[in-house]
């Protein structure tokens, strides 16, 4: 049995939404993503393996949709999830002391983040435009750059990282709808709501107890 034999059933439509077939891959991506967010909100360590499963479903889903940068981004998230899982299992989870406080992003960091975001967006846009059949190379590249800079900010517990995630989600929601990934678009509405909640909590109580959530 080949890998394609395993993947083919996941690509089959399960039902139709707005006259568009919805595959098993998108349904499983939606379900695992929603469960992951719920577990993160409860600070449960099981969010990490569920999140990795979600990333794997999204790699397949985004590749099918021609969102190649988003598919590649899932590999970064898998790496971060593995690190987070290890950290929580070794005393970095709920109830433990944490030395890294929530801070504001410095001017120097903004300069570096801005430069990295611009260069990354341009480079990925050119790569997707020339090497793939992507129909949305710029938007795919922009959301990837925003997600990576937001991930850096949350790893460093920078308050403004939530704004970067919100900006990415504002683009992701219509982008996925345009690609007829309606369940995924709806899932990112939930991610954006969680980002707003995280921003409010970090602003009110920027303490080591605040937990970062990836969207």
N, C-alpha and C positions, 0 to 999 in steps of 0.2 A: 504494500500500500504506500503510495507516494504522499508527499505533503499536500499536493493539490487535491487528492482524494479526500483529505481531511477538511480542507478549506472550502471545497465546493458546496457542501451542505449549508455552511454558514452564510454563503452568498445568496442562497435561495430566499425569495420573498416570503415573509410570514403573513403580512396583511398589507392593505393599501391605505395610505393616508394622503388626502388631498390629491387623489388620482395618481399617486406616486407609490410604487412598491417599496415596502420597508423590509430590509433583510434581517436575518437572524443576527448578523454582525452588529447592526445599529441598535437592535433591541437589547442585546447583551451589553453593548457599550453604554447604552442609556442606563440600564439597571445597575451595572457595576459602578458606574460613575456616581449615580444618585446614592447608592449604598456607601461608597467611599466617603462622599461629603458628609453623610449622616454620622459615620463612624469618627471622622475627623472632628466634627462638632462635639462629639462626646468624648474626645481624646482617647479613643480606643485603639490599641496597637494593631488590631486587625485591619485598620484602614490601609496599612502599607501593602500587604499581599493583595487585597482587593483592588487597590490602586494600580498595582503592577498588571493585574489581569485586565483592568480597564485600559491601560496603555497598550497592551497587546491587541485588544479588540480595535482600538482606535488606529493602530498602525495599519491593520487590514482595511478598515473602513475608509481612512483617508487616502490610502493608496488607490483603492477602487474609485474614489471620487476625484482623483487627480490633484489632491492637496498634499504634494510631496514634502514640502517643508514642514507641514504639521505632522505628517507621518514620521519624519526624521526627528522632530522635536520630542516625540514620545520616548525615544531612546534616552534622551537627556533626563526626562522625568522618571524613567525606570531606574537610572543610576541614582538620582536624588532619593527616590523611594527606598532603594536598597540601603542607602546611607541613613535615612531617617529611621528605617526599621531597626538597623543595628544600634543607632543612638538610643532609641526608646527602650530597646531590650537590655541595654547596658546602663540604665539609670538616667536617661535623658527625657523620660516620659513624664506623665502627670504625677504630681506629688513630689518630684525631685527638685533640688535647688538648681538654678540655672544662672550662669554668670553673665550671659549676653543680654544686655538690656535693650529695650526698644529705643531707638534714637532717630533723630531727623537726618535726612540725607544731606551731606555736606556739599558745598559748592564744587569742590574738586570731584566728588563722586558724580555729581550731575554732569559735569563736563565729560568725564570718562564714559558715563552711561549714554549720554547724548551722542558722542562720537561713535561709540560701539554700535548704537542703534542705527545710526545713519549708514555707517559702513556696512553693517550686517544686512540691512534692508536692501541696499544697492547690490551687494554681492550676491545675495540669495535670489533677488529678482532676475539678475543677469543669468545666473545658473539655471533657474527654472525656465526662463524664456528660451534659452539656447539648447538646453539638454533634455527638456521634458515637453510633454504636450499639455502642460498646465494652461488653463484658460484664465486664471487669475494670479499670475506670477507676483505682481506687486502686493496685492492684499495678503496673499499667502506668506510672502516674505515679511511684510510689516507686522503681522500678528506673531510670527515666529520671533522677530527681534524684540517686540514688546514683551512676549512671554519670557524670553531669556533674561532680559533686564529686570523684569519683575521677580523672577526666580532668584537672581542675585540679591536683590533688595530684601527678599524675605529670608534668605539664608543669613544675611547680616542684620536682620530685624530692623530694617529701615521703614519708618511709618509710611512714607510715600510710595512704597512698593504696591500698596493696595490701589492707588490711583493708576499705576501702570497696568495692573490686572484688570481694573474696570475699563480702561481704555481699550485693552485687547478684547475683552468680552463684548464691548459695544460693536466692535467690528466682526468678531466671530459669529454673533447671533445672526445678522443678515447674510453673512458669507455662507454659513452652513445651510440656511434656508434657500439661498440661491443655488446651492449644489444639491438641493432637494433632500438634505439630511435634517428633516424637520424635528425628529426626536432629539437629535444632538443639539440643534438650535435651542430647543426648549430646555435641555439640560444646562446650557450655558446661561440661560436666563436665571436659573437657580444658582449657578456659580457666581453670577454678578451680584445677586442679592446677598450671598454669603460674603462677598468682598466688601460690600457696603457695611455689613454687620461687623466684619473684622476691622475696618477702618474706624468705625465708631468706637469699638471696644479699645483699640490701641490708642486712640486719641484721648479717651477718658481715663484710661489706666495703663499707661505705657510701662508695664512692669514685666519681669521675666515670666509671669504666669500667662501672658498672652501667647497664644499658639498660632503659628503661621499655617495657612491653608493654601495648597497649590490648586488653580482653576483653569 
